[in-house]
Amino acid sequence: MNSSLVPASKLVKEPYSLILGYPKATKSELAKRLAELKKLGITGVSFQGETTLNNIHVLGKGYVGVVVLSRLGKKDVALKIRRIDSSRQEMKSEAKLLKIANKASVGPKLVDSSKNFLIMEYVEGKKITDWVKDLKGRGSAAKLKSIVRQVLEDCHTLDTIHLDHGELSYIHKHVIVGKSPCIIDFESASTNRRTSNVTSATQSIFIGSALSSIVKNIIKIPNKKKMIGPLKKYKHDQSRENFDEILKMLGLDKS
């Protein structure tokens, strides 16, 4: 794995240009992007992570962008690069949505943004499914319950501020667990549709997913029928009281 820092000036040359302008960019587009990066203060990129594109390691890839570990001053940050073939014309809209989440203490902290880039706090940790797989020994159930509760608390916060993440049905891709869990990737988020963060996340963690089959080996999961009632009730009224009922039903309440 190549983890050495590549200076920003080298990003316009192959093979790195295939990431700066993924999947393919003209020389003039690459030059514009390099100027934009320098204006933001990015000095280099460290190509590491579990995802590979053109044999280069990156932190992640989505429909909108490619995320790489970058250097801003003396800090490591996560840099999201807008894909050339993305239907999104800019990154400012996603930055606004992440800022809304940040105001409620959810998501990686927004650092800066421009037309083609989004700079965020680098969240160190593992994707939630890998974190759960690695749980072993005494106290595993308590640790898992604590993390899941924190994730659902963040989801309830997002519901409360009317920000729908939009992708929490695939929670294995959108939660990183380090010292604490962090919901990432707000590219599909919206303030214009009905929120379903708690219901989507609960179903993804506890009902019929690869993650739920691992979770049920560590903690007792109520049967699907028992879950449906409280989830439906919450869907119609996203009150704290109805949310607490979900936590209680899942055995995640603090009592």
C-alpha positions in Angstrom: 0.0 0.0 0.0 1.4 3.4 -1.0 1.1 5.6 2.0 3.8 8.2 1.3 2.7 11.8 0.7 2.4 12.8 -3.0 2.9 16.5 -3.4 -0.1 18.3 -4.9 1.9 19.4 -8.0 2.3 15.7 -9.0 -1.5 15.0 -9.0 -1.8 16.2 -12.6 0.5 13.4 -13.7 -0.4 9.7 -14.2 -1.3 7.6 -12.3 -2.5 10.2 -9.8 -4.3 12.3 -12.4 -6.7 9.3 -12.8 -7.9 10.1 -9.2 -7.8 13.9 -9.4 -10.0 13.7 -12.5 -11.7 10.4 -12.0 -12.6 8.6 -14.2 -10.9 10.7 -17.0 -10.2 14.4 -17.3 -8.6 16.7 -19.9 -5.2 18.3 -19.2 -6.9 21.7 -18.9 -9.5 20.4 -16.4 -6.7 18.8 -14.3 -4.8 22.2 -14.3 -7.9 24.0 -13.1 -8.4 21.4 -10.3 -4.8 21.7 -9.2 -5.1 25.5 -9.0 -8.3 25.0 -7.0 -6.6 22.6 -4.6 -3.7 25.0 -4.0 -6.1 27.8 -3.3 -7.7 25.5 -0.6 -4.2 24.9 0.9 -3.9 21.2 0.1 -0.2 20.4 -0.1 -0.3 16.7 -0.8 -2.3 13.4 -0.8 -1.5 10.1 0.9 -2.9 7.3 -1.2 -4.1 4.7 1.3 -7.3 3.0 2.2 -9.2 -0.2 1.5 -10.7 0.9 -1.8 -8.6 0.7 -5.0 -9.1 2.7 -8.2 -6.7 2.0 -11.1 -4.5 0.2 -8.6 -4.3 3.3 -6.3 -5.6 3.1 -2.7 -8.2 5.6 -1.7 -10.4 6.0 1.4 -13.6 5.6 -0.5 -15.6 6.1 -3.7 -19.2 7.1 -4.3 -21.5 8.3 -7.1 -20.4 11.9 -6.6 -16.8 11.7 -5.5 -13.6 9.9 -4.6 -12.3 10.5 -1.0 -8.5 10.6 -0.3 -6.4 11.2 2.8 -4.8 14.7 2.3 -2.5 17.2 4.1 -3.8 20.7 4.9 -1.1 22.6 6.8 0.1 20.1 9.5 -3.3 18.3 9.6 -4.6 15.1 8.0 -7.9 15.7 6.4 -10.4 13.8 4.2 -10.6 15.3 0.7 -13.6 14.5 -1.5 -12.9 15.0 -5.2 -15.9 15.5 -7.5 -16.1 12.9 -10.2 -15.9 14.2 -13.8 -19.0 12.0 -14.6 -21.0 13.0 -11.6 -24.5 14.4 -12.1 -23.6 17.0 -9.5 -22.2 20.2 -10.9 -20.5 21.4 -7.7 -19.7 20.4 -4.1 -21.0 23.5 -2.3 -24.5 22.0 -1.9 -23.1 18.9 -0.1 -21.0 21.3 2.1 -24.1 23.2 3.1 -25.9 19.9 4.2 -22.8 18.7 6.1 -22.7 22.1 7.8 -26.3 21.6 9.0 -25.4 18.2 10.4 -22.3 19.7 12.1 -24.4 22.3 13.9 -26.2 19.4 15.6 -22.8 17.7 16.3 -23.3 15.0 13.7 -20.9 13.9 10.9 -17.2 14.7 10.2 -16.5 18.4 10.7 -16.6 20.5 7.5 -13.3 22.3 7.0 -13.7 24.0 3.5 -15.2 23.5 0.1 -15.0 24.7 -3.5 -16.6 23.7 -6.8 -14.8 20.4 -7.1 -13.6 19.6 -3.6 -14.9 19.1 -0.1 -12.5 19.1 2.8 -13.5 17.3 6.0 -12.1 16.1 9.3 -10.4 12.8 8.8 -12.3 10.2 10.9 -10.0 7.3 11.8 -11.7 4.0 12.4 -13.4 1.0 10.7 -16.6 0.7 8.8 -19.2 -0.5 11.3 -19.5 -4.0 9.9 -15.7 -4.6 10.2 -15.8 -3.1 13.7 -18.6 -5.5 14.8 -16.8 -8.5 13.1 -13.7 -7.7 15.2 -15.5 -7.5 18.5 -14.3 -10.3 20.8 -14.3 -11.3 24.4 -15.8 -10.0 27.5 -17.8 -6.8 27.3 -18.5 -7.2 23.6 -22.3 -7.0 24.0 -22.0 -3.8 26.1 -19.6 -2.2 23.7 -21.9 -3.0 20.7 -25.0 -1.7 22.5 -23.2 1.5 23.4 -22.1 2.1 19.7 -25.5 1.3 18.2 -27.2 3.5 20.7 -24.9 6.4 19.8 -25.6 5.8 16.1 -29.3 5.8 16.7 -29.1 8.9 18.9 -27.3 10.7 16.0 -30.0 9.5 13.6 -32.7 10.9 16.0 -30.9 14.2 16.0 -30.9 14.3 12.2 -34.6 13.5 12.3 -35.2 16.3 14.8 -33.4 18.9 12.6 -35.3 17.6 9.5 -32.1 16.5 7.6 -32.6 13.1 5.9 -29.3 11.3 5.2 -30.8 9.3 2.4 -28.5 6.3 2.5 -28.8 4.8 6.0 -30.5 1.7 4.6 -26.9 0.8 3.7 -25.5 1.8 7.0 -22.4 -0.5 6.6 -21.1 2.0 4.1 -22.0 5.2 6.1 -20.8 4.7 9.7 -17.2 4.7 10.8 -16.4 3.5 14.3 -13.2 4.9 16.0 -13.3 6.3 19.5 -17.0 6.9 18.8 -19.2 6.3 15.8 -19.5 8.9 13.0 -22.1 9.0 10.2 -20.4 10.0 7.0 -21.2 10.9 3.4 -24.0 13.4 3.2 -24.0 13.5 -0.6 -27.6 12.2 -0.9 -28.9 14.2 2.1 -31.9 16.5 1.9 -33.9 18.9 4.0 -36.8 18.7 1.5 -38.1 15.2 2.2 -39.6 13.3 5.1 -36.8 12.1 7.4 -36.3 8.4 8.0 -32.9 8.2 9.6 -33.8 6.2 12.7 -36.1 3.8 10.9 -33.6 3.2 8.0 -30.7 2.7 10.4 -32.7 0.4 12.8 -33.8 -1.8 9.9 -30.2 -1.9 8.5 -28.7 -2.9 11.8 -31.3 -5.3 13.0 -33.5 -6.6 10.2 -32.3 -8.9 7.3 -28.9 -7.5 6.5 -25.4 -8.9 6.5 -24.7 -6.6 9.5 -27.8 -7.8 11.4 -26.7 -11.5 11.1 -23.4 -10.5 12.8 -25.1 -8.3 15.4 -27.5 -11.1 16.5 -24.5 -13.3 17.4 -23.4 -10.8 20.0 -26.7 -9.3 21.4 -30.2 -10.6 21.5 -32.4 -9.1 18.7 -36.2 -8.9 19.1 -38.1 -10.6 16.3 -39.2 -8.5 13.3 -42.9 -8.4 14.4 -41.9 -6.9 17.8 -39.9 -4.2 16.0 -42.5 -3.1 13.5 -45.0 -1.6 16.0 -42.6 0.9 17.6 -40.9 1.8 14.3 -44.3 2.5 12.7 -45.3 4.6 15.6 -42.1 6.6 15.4 -42.5 7.0 11.6 -45.7 8.9 12.2 -44.5 10.9 15.2 -40.7 11.3 15.6 -40.9 12.4 19.3 -38.3 11.7 21.9 -40.8 9.5 23.7 -41.4 7.3 20.7 -37.6 7.1 20.0 -37.1 6.0 23.7 -39.6 3.2 23.0 -37.5 2.0 20.1 -34.4 2.0 22.3 -36.2 0.1 25.1 -37.6 -2.5 22.6 -34.0 -3.1 21.3 -32.6 -3.4 24.8 -30.5 -0.2 24.3 -32.0 1.9 27.0 -29.8 2.8 29.9 -32.1 1.4 32.6 
